Amino acid sequence: MLLALAAAKCHVCQSDPQSPSPILLAERAGQALQTELLRLNEYTDIPPYLPQTVYLSQDSASSGEEEEELHGKLEDDRFLFSLENDSAACDVLDLREVLSVFVNDGWDHQFTMVTLNDQLICAADDQEVLQTHLVHILKVILPRGVSYAEVGGASAVSKVCVVAMGGGWSDAWLLLWEDGVSVHPVHRHTQTPLSLELSMLTHHEMDSSKSIITLGNADRSVSLRFEEPGSCEIWFKQLQRALANERRALAAKPRLPPPPPANHSPARQSLYPVIRGTVPAAVERCISHITTYGLKVEGVYRRCGLATKVALLVDALMTSPVSAPLESHEQGVLDAGSALKQYVRQQPSLVPETQRPQWQQAAVISDERSRFAAYRQLLRQLPDDNRATLNALFGHFYMVQVFSQVNKMSAHNLAVVLVPTLFESMNQELLRLTKEFIIHHTLLFLTPGAEKKNEEEEQITVF
């Protein structure tokens, strides 16, 4: 239980005259019936408050859960609860009342929503369903301008008030995500968002009596007051855990190479390790076009383009990708998606046929850590251009599924459509692998060199 909102027992007993008990007050007021009721319940145990658990689902199929479990369904800016899937709602939460959202540490597929008077633990059968609900909720409650990386990687989100230099307060949302801490003001036209990298934080402290957390680096410091005291404590614990993980990651990194000569022009710094290899211009053009115009098109990559138009597009992508006539309306996006799939199928396979049995064997490894290590090992065996192209494609498909509430293309739906394109066959193992490559794109493709070294030291044998 994340928040203890009530004591296990509440005794009604007499007290000193300076602090009269409810019984004494009732007696003084001459309320005999109220006095008798209070005496009868003087030693009654009050059951502890337990947060409700809501089981999430993406469709109306029965989940087989017991009747006392609540089932959650999103509807625009509301969260509907019912005793059974596809039944009438027995309760409704306006998502604009949510003050905090926390991904539950140590529990698979759970997050907690906190309001001023209540909290809900939301559980799902798999990470895809959980992430779909979580992203939808955050997109409702957060102000415009929060990046997709912050939303997709958030582990703790809370409504706060920022202590300004002049002593005033301003409303904002505080996010703890994969790369750091960010503060997004509700009124963006008068205030500027603030971002702090975890590795650059020099101090962090909590004043639990005032529900205030103070963060700072060498350049600035900011204090944030939480509207709900319990959320302040949970947020601070999440921050401490993230900083500990950051320290461990830094300790595991190899020593940096010596600085380049003074006359050497340094390369552009990147947040992620460089992926060697070249992505075909046709693939980059289609990805860019669909990312710009097609993330909210329902059924993108599932619905087919017009056959004649797709054939012309594929020819243009083969000969002159830059001038290929891609159109921005809905049908044009569907044409571009179909052309991209057809173009990839017509190229030499990104995963050589001789290696596909190894990919299928990796997909059935039961332990997730070992399975993902096997995936990375297989990626390293590919030619650089193949690996770079797969990185571009799966990074794009990850972004598509972030918008699945609108485009109806979850990671599973995308995998069903894409497996024949990428592997020229379809089975459950390749379907699972493709789905995991979409959901965990960053983890599988953009891991530091230190992780590769650690995996080699572990000498994991997959096949």
N, C-alpha and C positions, 0 to 999 in steps of 0.2 A: 504494500500500500504506500503510495507516494505521499499522501497528506493525511495526518491524524487530525480529523476535524471535530472529534467529540471524545470525552472521557468514557471509560467503560462503565463507571457508576456515578450516580449523582444522589447524594444523601441530603434530604431536607431536614435540618436540625436547628435547634435553638442556638442563638448566638448572643453576644453581648448587646446591651441597649444601643450602643453606637452603630451597630450593624445588625438590625433586627432580622430574624428569619422570616420567610413567607408565612409560616404558621402564626408567628407573633403578630405580624401585620394584619392578617385576617382576623385574629381575635380582637385586636384593637378597633378594627372597623366594624365589629359586630356581625361578621359574615359567618354564621354558624356552619352552613352547608359547605362553604369553601374551606373552612378550618377542618371539618371532618374529612373531606376528600384529601387534603394535604397530609393529614395524620395517617390515613389509610395507605398512602403511597410514599410514606416517609423513607422506607428502605427498599423501594422498588428499583431494580436494576434497569438502567437504560441501555438498550443494545447499542454497541458501537456503530458509528457510521462507516459504511463500506461503499466505496465508489462502485457504480454500476459498470458492468462489462458489456460492451456492445460488439457484436461480431459483424464484420464487414463483408459485403458481397457485391459483386458486379452485376449479377443478374438475379432473376426471380426463382431460380432453381432451389429446391429444398436442400438445406445443408445438413439435415439429420441431427441438429442440435436439440437439446432438451427444451421443454416448453418454457422454463423459467428464464432462458437466455434471451436477451434482446438482440435484434438484428438492425444494423444501421444502413441507411441508404441516403445518398446525397441528392439534393434537389435544389439547384442554383445556390442560394445563400442560406439554405436550411439543411439541417441534419435530422432525418426522420428515424424514429425508433419503433419497432413493432415486435410482438411476441414471436412471430414467425415470418419468414421471408414471404414477400408478396401479399402481406395482410395489411389491414388498415393501421395507420400509425397510431400508437398509443401515447406518443410524446414527440415534441418537436423542439429542437434547439436552433435558435437563430444564431448562425455562425458569427454574427457581428458582436455577440456577447462574449465570445471566447477571449480570454486574457492571456493564456499561455498554451503552448503545445510542446510536449516533450516526447522524444523517441525513447522508449523505455530501455535502459541499459540492462543487459543480462537476460532479456526476454526476447524470444523470437517473434517478430512480426507484431509488435505492439507499440502504440503511442498513447499518450494521455492528453486530454483536453481539459483545461481548467477555466471555470467561470468564477464570478465573484462568490457564488453560493454553492457550487457543485463541481464535480469532476467526473469524467468518463474515461475509462480505460478501453481503448478500441483495439480489438484483436482481429487478425486475418489469418487465413490458411497459408498464404504465401506472401512473399515480399512484393510481388507485382501489384496485388490487390491493395496492400497496405500503402505502397508508394502512390498509387493512383488517388486514393482518398486523401492522403496527407498533402499532396501537391494541390489538389482542388481546394482544400480548406485554407491552405496558406495563401493561395491566389485570391481567395475571398477576403481574408482579414488583413493582408499586407497592403501597404500603399503601392501605387503604380511606380515602376522604376526599379523594383528589386530584380536582380538578375536571375536567370534560370539556374545558374550554378548555385546561387545561394539557396534558392527554394529547394532544388533537388538534393543538396547536401546538408540541409539544416538538421540539427539534432536538438536544439532548444530555441524556442521563439517566445518572447514575452512582450506584452504592452508595458511601457515604462514612461516615466517622466524624467527628462534630462535636466540636470541642474546647470543652469546657464551661469556665466560669469557674473551677471548682475543680480543673481539670486532668484531669478524667475524660473518657472517650470515650463517645459514644452513637451507635448505628447510625441512619442516615437515608438517604434518597434525595434527590439533588440534581438539580433540573430547570432547564434553560435553555429557555424557551419564548417565545412572541411578545411577551409584555408584561413579562417580567422573569425573575428567578431565584427559585425557591422551594425550601425545604428541608422535607421531610416525614419526621418521625421514624418509625421502625419501630414503636416503642411509644408510640402516641398518648395512652394513658391517663396517662402520666407526663411527656410533653413536648409542647410546642406547636409547630405548623408556623410557619415563618418565610418571609416574602415580601419581596423587594426589587425595586423598579422599576428598570429599566435607566437611565432618565433621572435617577434619584436616587442612583446609585452614585457615591461620591466617591473610592474607591480600590479597586484590585484588584491582587493580586500573587501570584506562584507561587514556592514553594520546591521546585524540582525534586528536590533531594537527599532531601527528606522526603515528596515527593508531596503537598504541602499547598498549597491555594489559600485566600487570605484575601480576603474581600469586606467592604465596609462602606459605610454612608452616614453622614449627620450624627448619627444616633441610636444606631447599633449597629455592631458588627463581629463577624464570625464566621470561624473557620478550619475548613477541611474537609480531611481526609486521605483520599486515594483508596487503595483496596485494590490497584489495578493501576497501576503507574507510567505506562505509556503512555497510559492513559485520562486521567490528570491533565493531560498535555500537550495531548491532543486537546481536552479540555473547555475548557482555558484559551484555546486558539486559537479555538474556537467562540465563546467569550465576547467575545474581542477583536473578532472579526468582527461580532458582534451590536451591540457598543457603537459600532463605526465606522458601521454602518448607521443606528443611532439618531442619531448626531451629524449624519449627512447629512440625515436626515429632519427634524431640528430646524432645520437651517440652511435647508431649503427651505420651512419654514412661513412664512406671512405674519405680519406684526406683529400682536400681539394688540390688540383694540379697547380704548379707554379704559375704566377701571373705571366701574361704574354709580354713580349718585348715592348718597349715604349713606342716604337714605330708601327706596332701591329694594331690594326683596327679591330676592336672587339666585336664579336657577333652579337646579334640581338638576343637579350636575355629572354628565356622562356620559362613559364611556370612549370612546364612538364619536360621530361627528357625528350631529346630530339628523336623523331622517328625517321630513320634513314629510308631512302627510297623515293620514288616518284609516283604520284597519283595521276592517272590519265586525265588530260584536260577535259574530256567529255564527261567523266565522272564528277570532276570538280564543278563543272558548269551546271549539271543537273542538280547536284546537291545544293549549290548556292541558290538556284532558282526555286526549288521546292521549299527550302528553308525560309526564303523571303516571302513566298506567296501561298504555300500549300500546307503549313502546319495545322491550320484550322479547317482544311477541306475534309469533309467526312468521307471515310473509306479510301484515303490516299494510299496508293500501292495495292489496295485490294480491288478497287474498281478499275476497269480497263479503259484505256484511251481509244480513240477512233483509229481503226486499223490502218487506214490510208495515211492519216496524219502521222501516226507512230512510225510507219515505214519510212516516210520522208525525213522525219527527225533522226532516225537511226543513221540513215545515209549521210545526213548533214553532220552528225556527231562524229562519224567515221572520217570525214574529209576535212571539215572545218568547224571544230567545236565552238569557237568563239562567235561565229556568225550563225549558228543553228537557230532557227526561228522559234524560240520558246515564248509562249504566251502566258500572261499572268492571270487570266480568268480561270474559273474552276475547271472547265474542260481542258484548258491548256495545261494546268497542273497535272491532271490525270494523264494527259498525253506524255508529259515529261517523265512521270513516274514509270509508265509502261516502256518508254524509250530507254530509260536507264536500265531497267531489268533486262530488256532485250539486248542492249549493248553489252552488258556484263556476260550474258549467256553466250554471245558470239565471240568473246575473247577467250584466250586460253584460260582454263579454270584457275581461279585464285588458290584453290586447294588441290594440288595434284592428285590424280586418281589413285596413285600408288600409296598416298598418305592417308586417304580417307578412312580405312579400317582403324588406324591409330586414333583418329579423331572420334570415331564412334566408341572405341574402347575407353577413351578418356571420359566421355560423357556419362558412363555408367559407374564411375568411381563414387562410392557412397559418401566418403568424407569430403566436405566442401573444400577444405584447405588443400588437400591432396589433388582434388579434381582441378581446382584453379591453377595449381602449380603445373599440372600436366598440360592445361591449356596454354600457359605461357611458354612452356617448353616446346610445344608444337608450333607456336607462332614464331619462335626463334629459328625453327628449322626451315621456314619459308624464305623464298627470295625476298630481298628488301622491298622491291616494288609491290609484290603481292601483299606483304605485311602492311605497307603504307596504305594501300588501297583498301584493305579490310578495315584498318583503323579509321579511315575517312568514312566508309560506309556505315560501320557500327556506331561511330560517333553521331552521325546524322540520324540513324534509326533511333538512338537513345533520345534525341531531341524530339523526334516525331511522337514517341510514346509518352513524353512528358505532357503532351496536349491530348492524350487519349480521351479525356472527358468530353472533348469537343469533336475530335476527328474519329473517335471510336476505334482507334488502332492501338491496342495495348501491345506490350512486348510479345505476348503469345500470338495475337492476331498477325503481327508483323512476321513472326517466325514462320507461321503456317504459309504465308505468301512467299517468303524469301528463301526458304530451304531449297526448293527446286532450282532457283536461280543460282545460288552459291555452290550447291553440291550436286546438282543434276539428278537428285533422287530425293525420296522422302521416307523417313522412318522416325520413330519416337526418340532415338538417341540423338539424331541430328536436330530434331525439333527442340529438344531440351538444351542442347549446346547453343544453338542460335539464339534462343530466348535469353540464356545467361550471358551471352556475349553482348546482347543489347542492353540488358539491365546493368551489367557490371563492366561496361566499356572502359571506364576510367581505371578500374582496378586491374583489368587484364592487359590493357595496352599501354597505359601511361604510368607504369610502376618504375621507381628509381632503379638505377644500376645495382644498388646495394641489395635489392631484393633478389635480383638474378644471382648474385654471388651467394646469398644465403641459401637459395634453392639448390644451387650446385653443391654446396657444402652438405646439405641434407641428403644428397644422392637419392632422390626419390625415383624409384623404378616404377614405371607406369605399365609397360607392356611386357 
